[in-house]
Amino acid sequence: MAKGGFRGMPGGMNQMAMMKQAQKMQQEMLRMQEEMENKTYSATTGGGMVTATVSGKHEVKELTINPEAVDPDDVEMLQDMIIAAVNEAMRAAETDSANNMSRLTGGLNLGGLF
């Protein structure tokens, strides 16, 4: 036997540990993804006139419009408030997802691997 043992052994052990770590991370990521899909995010615009609620799947789940916001002479403002509320709720969902992923990966930038 060569001095220092078998050459492939230490590297092989590190690879096994890395594989186990990757599997653990993948399981945790799937759990977090499922959890995120079940969460909802809301945003309000126009001083409470419009509230949009979206899911972690980025689907609009609820849209509430205060009747006072409905002005037939200014439909464009209502449309803008709706768009702003939906976009803000979507940003909240995306930010939460990114924060959870960052916690999972320890802040590593994995370049779109996950």
Secondary structure as a PSIPRED ss2 file (coil, helix, strand):
# PSIPRED VFORMAT (PSIPRED V4.0)

   1 M C   1.000  0.000  0.000
   2 A C   1.000  0.000  0.000
   3 K C   1.000  0.000  0.000
   4 G C   1.000  0.000  0.000
   5 G C   1.000  0.000  0.000
   6 F C   1.000  0.000  0.000
   7 R C   1.000  0.000  0.000
   8 G H   0.000  1.000  0.000
   9 M H   0.000  1.000  0.000
  10 P H   0.000  1.000  0.000
  11 G H   0.000  1.000  0.000
  12 G H   0.000  1.000  0.000
  13 M H   0.000  1.000  0.000
  14 N H   0.000  1.000  0.000
  15 Q H   0.000  1.000  0.000
  16 M H   0.000  1.000  0.000
  17 A H   0.000  1.000  0.000
  18 M H   0.000  1.000  0.000
  19 M H   0.000  1.000  0.000
  20 K H   0.000  1.000  0.000
  21 Q H   0.000  1.000  0.000
  22 A H   0.000  1.000  0.000
  23 Q H   0.000  1.000  0.000
  24 K H   0.000  1.000  0.000
  25 M H   0.000  1.000  0.000
  26 Q H   0.000  1.000  0.000
  27 Q H   0.000  1.000  0.000
  28 E H   0.000  1.000  0.000
  29 M H   0.000  1.000  0.000
  30 L H   0.000  1.000  0.000
  31 R H   0.000  1.000  0.000
  32 M H   0.000  1.000  0.000
  33 Q H   0.000  1.000  0.000
  34 E H   0.000  1.000  0.000
  35 E H   0.000  1.000  0.000
  36 M H   0.000  1.000  0.000
  37 E H   0.000  1.000  0.000
  38 N H   0.000  1.000  0.000
  39 K C   1.000  0.000  0.000
  40 T E   0.000  0.000  1.000
  41 Y E   0.000  0.000  1.000
  42 S E   0.000  0.000  1.000
  43 A E   0.000  0.000  1.000
  44 T E   0.000  0.000  1.000
  45 T E   0.000  0.000  1.000
  46 G C   1.000  0.000  0.000
  47 G C   1.000  0.000  0.000
  48 G C   1.000  0.000  0.000
  49 M C   1.000  0.000  0.000
  50 V E   0.000  0.000  1.000
  51 T E   0.000  0.000  1.000
  52 A E   0.000  0.000  1.000
  53 T E   0.000  0.000  1.000
  54 V E   0.000  0.000  1.000
  55 S E   0.000  0.000  1.000
  56 G C   1.000  0.000  0.000
  57 K C   1.000  0.000  0.000
  58 H C   1.000  0.000  0.000
  59 E C   1.000  0.000  0.000
  60 V E   0.000  0.000  1.000
  61 K E   0.000  0.000  1.000
  62 E E   0.000  0.000  1.000
  63 L E   0.000  0.000  1.000
  64 T E   0.000  0.000  1.000
  65 I E   0.000  0.000  1.000
  66 N C   1.000  0.000  0.000
  67 P H   0.000  1.000  0.000
  68 E H   0.000  1.000  0.000
  69 A H   0.000  1.000  0.000
  70 V C   1.000  0.000  0.000
  71 D C   1.000  0.000  0.000
  72 P C   1.000  0.000  0.000
  73 D C   1.000  0.000  0.000
  74 D C   1.000  0.000  0.000
  75 V H   0.000  1.000  0.000
  76 E H   0.000  1.000  0.000
  77 M H   0.000  1.000  0.000
  78 L H   0.000  1.000  0.000
  79 Q H   0.000  1.000  0.000
  80 D H   0.000  1.000  0.000
  81 M H   0.000  1.000  0.000
  82 I H   0.000  1.000  0.000
  83 I H   0.000  1.000  0.000
  84 A H   0.000  1.000  0.000
  85 A H   0.000  1.000  0.000
  86 V H   0.000  1.000  0.000
  87 N H   0.000  1.000  0.000
  88 E H   0.000  1.000  0.000
  89 A H   0.000  1.000  0.000
  90 M H   0.000  1.000  0.000
  91 R H   0.000  1.000  0.000
  92 A H   0.000  1.000  0.000
  93 A H   0.000  1.000  0.000
  94 E H   0.000  1.000  0.000
  95 T H   0.000  1.000  0.000
  96 D H   0.000  1.000  0.000
  97 S H   0.000  1.000  0.000
  98 A H   0.000  1.000  0.000
  99 N H   0.000  1.000  0.000
 100 N H   0.000  1.000  0.000
 101 M H   0.000  1.000  0.000
 102 S H   0.000  1.000  0.000
 103 R H   0.000  1.000  0.000
 104 L H   0.000  1.000  0.000
 105 T H   0.000  1.000  0.000
 106 G C   1.000  0.000  0.000
 107 G C   1.000  0.000  0.000
 108 L C   1.000  0.000  0.000
 109 N C   1.000  0.000  0.000
 110 L C   1.000  0.000  0.000
 111 G C   1.000  0.000  0.000
 112 G C   1.000  0.000  0.000
 113 L C   1.000  0.000  0.000
 114 F C   1.000  0.000  0.000
